[in-house]
Amino acid sequence: MFISSAFAQTAPAAADAGGMMSSLTSMLPLVLMFVVLYFVMIRPQMKKQKEHRAMIDALAKGDEVATAGGLLGKVTQLSDGYMSLEISSGVEVQVQRSAVVQVLPKGTVK
């Protein structure tokens, strides 16, 4: 009728090529957002976790530490998941090693 049969047969092939290009262009912002998210949030968090794990693994008897709960004390015993912390003269508590947030300089806890 209005469209010749030759033009109607080639139209879907041309539409597929244009459709594939438009789908790639529409996914580009999503991929770009993921890359930015990785470098801004995920990578620094992984680096921080790695540093925390190294600090916990390096704990030794006699280190002075601060815990997530706010306790300050000196490490007296270490085991795989727990440690004994002397918070006052003669007062020891057991805490998880992962609760340590900071190793303090020697002489901080009196």
C-alpha positions in Angstrom: 0.0 0.0 0.0 2.0 3.0 1.3 5.3 1.2 1.9 7.1 -0.8 -0.8 7.9 -4.4 0.0 11.7 -3.8 -0.3 11.6 -1.0 2.3 9.5 -3.0 4.7 11.9 -6.0 4.5 15.0 -3.9 5.4 13.4 -1.8 8.2 13.8 -4.4 11.0 17.5 -4.9 10.3 18.1 -1.1 10.5 16.0 -0.9 13.7 18.0 -3.7 15.4 21.3 -1.9 14.8 19.9 1.3 16.2 18.2 -0.4 19.1 21.4 -2.2 20.1 23.3 1.1 20.1 20.6 2.9 22.1 20.6 0.1 24.7 24.3 0.4 25.2 24.0 4.2 25.6 21.2 3.7 28.1 23.3 1.3 30.2 26.4 3.6 30.2 25.2 5.8 33.1 24.4 2.7 35.2 27.9 1.3 34.6 29.5 4.7 35.2 27.6 5.0 38.5 28.8 1.6 39.6 32.4 2.5 38.9 32.1 5.8 40.8 30.4 3.9 43.7 33.3 1.4 43.8 36.0 4.0 44.0 34.2 6.3 46.4 32.6 3.8 48.9 33.5 0.1 48.4 37.3 0.4 47.9 38.0 2.6 50.9 35.8 0.4 53.1 37.8 -2.7 52.0 41.1 -0.9 52.7 39.8 0.1 56.2 38.8 -3.5 57.0 42.2 -4.8 55.8 44.0 -2.3 58.1 41.7 -3.2 61.1 42.4 -7.0 60.5 46.2 -6.3 60.4 46.0 -4.3 63.6 44.0 -7.1 65.4 46.4 -9.7 64.2 49.4 -7.7 65.4 48.0 -7.4 69.0 50.5 -8.5 71.6 50.6 -9.0 75.4 51.2 -5.6 77.0 49.6 -3.5 74.3 47.3 -0.7 75.5 44.1 -0.6 73.6 40.7 1.1 73.3 37.6 -1.0 72.6 34.4 -0.1 70.7 32.6 0.0 74.1 34.9 2.7 75.4 37.1 0.5 77.7 40.8 1.4 77.9 43.2 -1.2 79.2 46.2 -3.3 78.8 46.2 -6.7 77.1 47.1 -9.5 79.5 46.2 -12.7 77.6 45.4 -13.4 74.0 43.5 -16.3 72.4 42.0 -16.8 68.9 38.8 -14.7 69.3 39.1 -13.2 72.7 41.6 -11.4 74.9 41.8 -10.4 78.6 42.0 -6.7 79.2 43.2 -5.3 82.5 41.2 -2.1 83.0 42.3 -1.4 86.5 44.8 -2.9 88.9 43.5 -6.4 89.6 40.4 -6.0 87.4 40.4 -8.0 84.1 37.6 -8.4 81.6 37.4 -10.6 78.5 36.5 -8.9 75.3 36.4 -10.0 71.7 39.6 -9.1 69.7 37.4 -7.5 67.0 36.1 -5.0 69.6 39.5 -3.3 69.6 39.3 0.0 67.6 42.7 1.5 68.5 46.1 0.6 69.8 47.2 3.4 72.1 50.7 4.6 72.7 52.5 3.0 75.7 51.9 4.8 79.0 48.4 6.1 78.0 46.6 3.9 80.5 47.6 4.4 84.1 
